[in-house]
Amino acid sequence: MRHRRTVDKMGMVSREQRKSVLANLTTALIMNSKVDTTFTRAKASQRFAERVITLARRGDLHARRLVFARLRSKNAVDKLFDELGPKFQDRAGGYTRVVKLGPRRGDGAERARLMLVE
């Protein structure tokens, strides 16, 4: 039974695959300020990105190491702590938004755009 199990598997078998996809989508979001993907992946990545940006708002060394352990990209971590952390300092959450784009042409999957709120 799946009582109180809230992890969306996103069509993947292993936990490591999901963690890698979420880290890569969040890295792309940080570097490009928007990313197009499926709706399910966008919602899962939104939760992941919100937590990472909240850590970046703290700005201390421990938070930087925690974020690097999750993202594994030095460039993304530097941009997150140098630009995005101070930018969202006065905002109490809600750093990203998901906008639906319609179905994908090939397989009809619901597409969405995950973007940072300005």
C-alpha positions as CSV (number, residue, x, y, z in Angstrom):
1,M,0.0,0.0,0.0
2,R,1.1,3.5,-0.7
3,H,-0.2,5.3,2.4
4,R,1.4,8.7,2.8
5,R,3.8,8.2,-0.1
6,T,3.9,11.5,-1.9
7,V,6.9,10.9,-4.2
8,D,6.0,11.4,-7.9
9,K,7.9,8.7,-9.8
10,M,7.8,10.5,-13.1
11,G,7.9,7.3,-15.0
12,M,11.3,6.3,-13.6
13,V,12.4,3.2,-11.7
14,S,15.2,4.2,-9.4
15,R,15.5,7.0,-7.0
16,E,18.9,8.0,-8.4
17,Q,17.4,8.7,-11.8
18,R,14.7,11.0,-10.3
19,K,17.3,12.8,-8.3
20,S,19.5,13.3,-11.3
21,V,16.6,14.6,-13.5
22,L,15.5,17.0,-10.8
23,A,19.1,18.3,-10.3
24,N,19.6,18.7,-14.0
25,L,16.3,20.6,-14.5
26,T,17.0,22.8,-11.5
27,T,20.5,23.6,-12.8
28,A,19.0,24.5,-16.2
29,L,16.4,26.7,-14.5
30,I,19.1,28.5,-12.5
31,M,21.4,29.0,-15.6
32,N,18.7,30.0,-18.1
33,S,15.9,31.3,-15.8
34,K,13.4,29.1,-17.6
35,V,13.1,25.5,-18.8
36,D,10.5,23.6,-20.9
37,T,9.6,20.1,-19.8
38,T,6.6,17.9,-19.1
39,F,4.1,19.1,-16.5
40,T,4.8,16.4,-14.0
41,R,8.6,17.0,-14.1
42,A,8.0,20.7,-13.9
43,K,5.9,20.4,-10.7
44,A,8.5,18.0,-9.1
45,S,11.4,20.3,-10.1
46,Q,9.5,23.3,-8.8
47,R,9.5,21.8,-5.3
48,F,13.2,20.9,-5.6
49,A,14.1,24.4,-6.8
50,E,12.1,26.2,-4.1
51,R,14.1,24.4,-1.4
52,V,17.4,25.1,-3.1
53,I,16.6,28.8,-3.5
54,T,15.6,29.0,0.2
55,L,18.9,27.6,1.1
56,A,20.6,30.1,-1.1
57,R,18.9,32.9,0.7
58,R,20.8,32.0,3.9
59,G,24.1,32.5,2.1
60,D,26.4,30.7,4.6
61,L,29.0,28.1,3.8
62,H,26.9,25.2,5.1
63,A,24.0,26.1,2.9
64,R,26.3,26.3,-0.1
65,R,27.7,22.9,0.6
66,L,24.2,21.4,1.0
67,V,23.1,23.0,-2.4
68,F,26.3,21.7,-4.1
69,A,25.6,18.2,-2.8
70,R,22.1,18.4,-4.5
71,L,23.0,20.2,-7.8
72,R,26.6,19.0,-8.4
73,S,27.3,22.0,-10.6
74,K,29.7,24.7,-9.4
75,N,28.6,27.3,-11.9
76,A,25.0,26.9,-11.0
77,V,25.7,27.1,-7.2
78,D,27.8,30.2,-7.8
79,K,25.1,31.9,-9.8
80,L,22.5,30.9,-7.3
81,F,24.3,32.3,-4.3
82,D,25.8,35.4,-6.0
83,E,22.7,36.5,-8.0
84,L,19.5,34.7,-7.1
85,G,19.9,34.5,-3.3
86,P,20.2,38.2,-2.8
87,K,17.5,38.8,-5.4
88,F,14.9,36.8,-3.5
89,Q,16.0,37.9,-0.1
90,D,12.8,39.9,0.6
91,R,10.5,37.3,-0.9
92,A,9.0,34.7,1.4
93,G,8.7,31.8,-1.0
94,G,7.1,31.4,-4.4
95,Y,10.3,31.9,-6.4
96,T,9.1,29.9,-9.4
97,R,6.0,29.4,-11.5
98,V,4.7,26.7,-13.9
99,V,2.8,27.7,-17.0
100,K,1.2,25.0,-19.2
101,L,2.1,25.1,-22.8
102,G,-0.2,22.5,-24.3
103,P,0.4,18.9,-25.5
104,R,3.6,17.8,-27.1
105,R,3.3,17.0,-30.8
106,G,5.0,13.6,-30.7
107,D,3.3,11.8,-27.9
108,G,0.7,14.2,-26.6
109,A,2.4,14.7,-23.2
110,E,1.4,17.9,-21.4
111,R,4.2,20.4,-21.7
112,A,5.0,23.1,-19.2
113,R,7.4,26.0,-18.7
114,L,9.1,26.3,-15.3
115,M,10.4,29.9,-14.8
116,L,11.8,32.1,-12.1
117,V,9.5,34.9,-10.9
118,E,10.9,38.3,-11.5
